[in-house]
């Protein structure tokens, strides 16, 4: 089975059932199926064929989901990008994986033209435009397409993540990878046509895969939450009550905001039967009242980097009032195997880490094909870079990172990518970026050594970042130093920078 066949089967079984709701309307499974076929034929006219990569640079909408399905029906792979990316970053991704056809808006197509991109062909989601636009789809047949021939090992989608070298890198997920995860989710959740899923995560974030395809596999409906509402707590709670979501999946930050500022816990009749969270630790002091309020719901902590999708899970049952440590990330999921790679017992690293601590390794069906443009990952294990401890019951506890990867509201950020962008500023000679806080309090702090008489202001640094980086990688604070702290071997002392970031700025 491939991703497009999930919707085709659901449409054949219950064409009148609601599949999708979004800011631009509602589609039944029959309508989504027919629209996806029209999109596929429009993309064929633009030259898309099996194995191609098609970009998707747009806000969440039912049209965007139909486009994703149309791409899949040609055996091609979709590449979703942050709709708020600056054109320069989008161009990097387009060039990196050889995208020739882009699904986007007229405004964004103009941005790329202004940025010097002229080789692209466009399917525009607007009703009017200078090229192939949405209102022309009615001229294409909605009949089923001939089989595309894509198999388990064909590329399904590419998700771009922050790269330590200063450029984003594309995580390649095959049909086999995606289906292993989706089928496991369907079984875990017991999805039925009566379920109503929320889609909180943006399409370029791997959490969205569960929202869409676990819902489609069970013939359920899914409601797209616009990016503008993703962290608007009162609006989110209103949406929960109106749509009566039975399955909720998001980063803990969103749930915490809904509790603290949206009054979520003021409502005794919340519809959730499943609450899933991932991307960052959920502080016990915030998770406990939600767990107690929703006694009939099942709670799952899902863990996994983009390269593996979800590879472990833990069901959260009762939480002791005296408990302070985070809930575990749990046991292996999706048919994967997980274990710890421990440092040699007599090494300095082992003495620092303590007993039972190591780097989490993953092997199995959800591990990516590899990074675009690099040699295939193959069947070898994936080293997550996450420090974990194995608990006596065989579950794993997340402790932190081994490298310079940062997390802000569940988004993975390589410090090196921000630092590379900042070093392009003419008044910055050296830079080190660290994160402070967690969840809603997470902040990015840049320590800079200026090559000018005065370090650039925060406003100028933010403007510089906004021209090169996605919005969640723009620094929150800039601190000037005469020199950066170094370790004995001359490397940047990030531990010292993190400690300094915790202290009030003297600037």
VENBEL-V793489 format. One record per residue. PHI is phi in whole degrees, -180 to 180 (* if undefined). Layout:
BEGIN
<<PHI> <PHI>>
END
This chain:
BEGIN
<<*> <-119> <-60> <-69> <-70> <-61> <-73> <-58> <-68> <-64> <-67> <-67> <-82> <-147> <-64> <-90> <-74> <-70> <-99> <-151> <-124> <-155> <-64> <-110> <132> <-130> <-129> <-78> <-63> <-65> <-68> <-63> <-62> <-66> <-66> <-62> <-66> <-63> <-60> <-58> <-69> <-65> <-67> <-60> <-62> <-84> <101> <-72> <-142> <-54> <90> <-73> <-109> <-120> <-80> <-134> <-123> <-166> <-68> <-67> <-165> <-66> <-64> <-64> <-66> <-61> <-65> <-59> <-67> <-63> <-59> <-63> <-73> <-102> <74> <-95> <-112> <-97> <-127> <-78> <-129> <-58> <-63> <-98> <-57> <-66> <-57> <-63> <-71> <-59> <-61> <-57> <-68> <-57> <-70> <-63> <-109> <64> <-81> <-108> <-125> <-128> <-93> <-162> <-103> <-60> <-63> <-71> <-61> <-66> <-59> <-69> <-59> <-68> <-86> <92> <-93> <-124> <-87> <-78> <-110> <-122> <-109> <-94> <-81> <-76> <-79> <-136> <-173> <-78> <-123> <-70> <-113> <-62> <-71> <-86> <-63> <-63> <-82> <-103> <-68> <-98> <-68> <-57> <-88> <-60> <-55> <-84> <83> <-69> <-121> <-58> <-96> <-79> <-72> <-98> <-160> <-125> <-112> <-89> <-120> <-64> <-116> <-70> <-86> <104> <-132> <-65> <-125> <-95> <-87> <-94> <-112> <-84> <-58> <-63> <-57> <-65> <-67> <-60> <-71> <-65> <-64> <-64> <-60> <-59> <-70> <-62> <-83> <60> <-62> <-130> <-62> <-81> <-75> <-130> <-92> <-95> <-117> <-87> <-75> <-68> <-67> <-85> <-108> <-67> <-61> <-67> <-62> <-64> <-53> <-75> <-83> <-68> <-66> <-62> <-65> <-96> <69> <-87> <-105> <-134> <-109> <-81> <-93> <-58> <-55> <-66> <-101> <-57> <-127> <-107> <-61> <-66> <-66> <-64> <-64> <-58> <-67> <-58> <-69> <-75> <-87> <56> <-61> <-97> <-127> <-118> <-140> <-163> <-72> <-56> <-54> <-67> <-65> <-62> <-65> <-64> <-74> <-77> <-121> <-105> <70> <-56> <-79> <-80> <-108> <-77> <-110> <-62> <-84> <-58> <-110> <-135> <-124> <-116> <-142> <-163> <98> <-164> <-63> <-103> <-54> <-58> <-64> <-97> <-70> <-58> <-64> <-69> <-63> <-71> <-72> <-110> <-67> <-87> <-87> <-98> <-115> <-132> <-94> <-105> <-132> <160> <-71> <-54> <-66> <-125> <50> <-86> <-122> <-140> <-151> <-142> <-87> <-93> <-104> <-77> <-118> <-58> <-65> <-96> <-73> <-122> <-77> <-63> <-70> <-66> <-86> <92> <-112> <-63> <-126> <59> <80> <-80> <-120> <-127> <-159> <-106> <-93> <-96> <-69> <-52> <-60> <-99> <-85> <-63> <-61> <-63> <-66> <-72> <-76> <91> <-68> <75> <-110> <-165> <-88> <-73> <-114> <-131> <-141> <151> <-71> <-94> <-70> <-53> <-68> <148> <-95> <-58> <83> <-117> <-57> <-56> <-70> <72> <-90> <-72> <-64> <-103> <-88> <-75> <81> <-95> <-83> <-138> <-122> <-87> <-86> <-56> <-86> <91> <-86> <-113> <-114> <-81> <-114> <147> <-101> <-96> <-126> <-98> <-76> <-116> <-129> <-131> <50> <84> <-85> <-85> <-133> <-87> <-55> <-62> <-72> <-66> <-62> <-64> <-67> <-68> <-68> <-78> <-75> <-64> <-102> <-118> <-98> <-140> <-156> <-138> <-114> <-134> <-113> <-122> <72> <-147> <59> <-68> <-92> <-65> <-140> <-102> <-116> <-106> <-98> <-125> <-109> <-90> <-93> <-109> <-64> <-138> <-64> <-63> <-71> <-60> <-60> <-67> <-67> <-62> <-63> <-62> <-65> <-62> <-82> <-131> <-126> <-66> <-61> <-77> <-108> <-80> <-68> <-95> <-150> <-124> <-124> <-89> <-129> <-68> <-158> <-84> <-68> <-127> <-80> <-62> <-92> <89> <-81> <-60> <-88> <-71> <-62> <-64> <-64> <-63> <-65> <-65> <-64> <-75> <-90> <-60> <-72> <-96> <-73>>
END
